[in-house]
Amino acid sequence: MISNQVIQKALDEIKEISGVELAVMELDGTQAAATLSTEKISSVTIRSFIDSGDEDDVNGGYHFYRIAGDGVTSYVLIAPKGDGKTEMVSRLALSELTALFGAYKEKMDKNAFFQNLIMDNMLVVDIYSRAKKLMIPSDSVRCVFIVETEGSNEISGIDTLRSVFPSGSDDYVTETDEKTYVVVKSFDPKEGVAEQAKQTAEMLVDTMNTEAMVKVRVSYGKVVSEIKQVSSSYKEAKMAMEVGKIFYQERYILSYDTLGIGRLIYQLQPSLCEVFLHEIYGEDIPDHLDEETLNTINKFFENNLNVSETSRQLFVHRNTLVYRIEKLQKMTGLDIRIFDDALTFKIALMVVNYMKYVHSRDF
C-alpha cells in the first residue's frame, strides 16, 4: 500500500498551487492525509458513500469522490463544497491521485512478479501472460546479480541500488532480506554481454562501497535471453555466492562461469568427500593448518611450485622452505613439489573447507 507520507506530499503541493484544501480517507473512515479538517466527517458517512456505488456525492457541505482502480475503491477524496474553481481543482486532484495510486500499484505488482519469478513460484504460461499485462519485455537479455552486504550499514542498500536502477527502466531491484539484494539487469545484445555483466558487477561493488558505505560481495549467474530463464540465472548466482564463501573468500565478485573446481566440489556428495579425505589423511583429517604452513603452501602454489622464488618472497632460506614442505609430506604423504601431489593436496584443502561448511550448515 502507498504510504500516507506520499499522499500528504501530493495534497500539500495541490494546496500550495491552488489554495484548495483536501483530504484523503481510508475506507474505514480514518484519515490517510489531509490539509482539510475532517473532524465533522464520520466513518458512517464514508461507509455510506462507498456502499452507494456513486462516483461522487455531496453531503453536509463536503464533496466526496471515489478513488478507484480496476473497479476497486482504494480511498475517498474529500473537498469542501465550493465554487467552480474548487470543483475543478478537486477533479484534477482526483485524476492525479488515481494516476499516482495506479503507478504505485504497478510498481508493487512488478516487484511481486520478479520476486515470484526468481523464486520459481510461477508456471511458464503465467510468466508470459503476467509479463505482457505488466508491459515487461519477455525477450530482453538479462542477468541476475545478488548483492550481499557484510556487517551493518547505516544507509539503505535498497535505496542506493534503486537510485542506480530507477523505476521505468528494464532493470529491477528487490530484496530477499535486510542484507541481501537482487538485481535483474538487462543488457544490449549487440554488445559483449559477458563483459557488460562483469562491468555491472564491478559497478555494484564500487557503488555500495562508496555510496552505501558498506562492503559487499556480488555474484551473478549466466546471461539469459528469455524471461522464463531468469530463475535459472538467480539459482546460479546463489550457488556462486555460496561457493565463493567456501573456496574463494578473498574474492568480492563471483561469476557462475568462473567457479572452476569449487563448483565441482560443491556438487559432490559429502560421503564421497569423506572417502577422498580419508584416502589422503587417513583417520586423522585436520580441521585446519597453522597460518605459517597455509601461507607457505599458498605462496608456493602462486609461484608455480618454484622453491627459489617462493623462499625469496617469504623472506626465508631455501632450506627452511624445503623443511616445511618435507614436514607437510610426512603428515600427508604428498610431496607438493611434484605436480600430481600438489594438485591432489590443493583439492584436499578445498574439500576440507567444503566439509567444514557442510557441518556448520547442519547445525
Secondary structure, DSSP 8 states (H G I E B T S, - for coil): ---HHHHHHHHHHHHHHH----EEE-TTS-EEEESS--TT--HHHHHHHHHH--SEEEETTEEEEEEEETTEEEEEEEEE---HHHHHHHHHHHHHHHHHHHHHHHHHHHHHHHHHHHTT-S-HHHHHHHHHHTT--SS-EEEEEEEEEES--SS-HHHHHHHHS-TTSS-EEEEEETTEEEEEEEE-TTS-HHHHHHHHHHHHHHHHHHTS--EEEEEE---BSSGGGHHHHHHHHHHHHHHHHHH-TT-SEEEGGG-THHHHHHTS-HHHHHHHHHHHHTT---S---HHHHHHHHHHHHTTT-HHHHHHHHT--HHHHHHHHHHHHHHHS--TTSHHHHHHHHHHHHHHHHHHHHHHHH-
